[in-house]
């Protein structure tokens, strides 16, 4: 069974899948052990890992390299964040070929102009493409995929750009008509009212995806009650948790003049060995190093 089919089956069987963002193979391993249904190959998190702003500075090659490394260490389906598709519809076709070959189960393409600016930045530049131009990108993606189960998810940034619910609905319907399998609706409001209103108003032929970063109180029970959301992506929690943990540990080491206190609150090195599968390495050494 392909990873794309696995992802579709998960939505069909459970009604709602939970996808955790990852920026490395290690974070993907931890997400799988925690019980998530899939991995979000996050452009935001990878940009942050490189110490760069999320504004189309990370190349497709860099993203694919990390995605392949994640795929090698995780059995979960991967939903790839490919921003604007790295250019026009022809660039999207090339991207779909490469991401599908890399083992991706789905891609999310957003209707911003290239280069994009991260959605949640205060006063960020949020320029959207013409609807017809983005429809062309979706049609190009759908026509290029080899596996019919491979998901093409269209993300509209109409709410992010302040264009209102009607524009978001219009764009979502147009993208579904162009062949999108799902519509990702995004918001930077601090409560879930905007997303809940959109979901109730949505009469389109395909289900919705949400990313509850700005409105964390929208939890599973409320999401399921809306009835048409099939995927929840936790978009930047991994990198934020990692940054918080490292900030705290590093500052304590400086303040304490050493690691004599902080070592009690971090995982032992044996836990890292476990995640690295050192036991299997030892088995292989005994078997093959003669």
Buried (B, 14 or more C-beta within 10 A) or exposed (E): EBBBBBBBBBBEEEEBBBBBBBBBBBBBBBBBEEEBBBBBBBBBBBBBBEEEBBBBEBEBEBBBEBBBBBBEBBEBBBBBBBBBBBBBBEBBBBBBEBBBEBBBBBBBBBBBBBEBBBBBBEEBEBEBBEBEEBBBBBBBBBEBBEEEBBBBBBBBBBBBBEBEBEBBBBBBBBBBBBBBBBBBBBBBEEEBEBBBBBBEEBEBEBBBBBBBBBBEEBEEEBBEEBEBBBBBBBBBBBBBEBEEEEEEBEEBBEEEEEEEEBEEEEEEEEEEEEBEEEEEEEEEEEEEEE
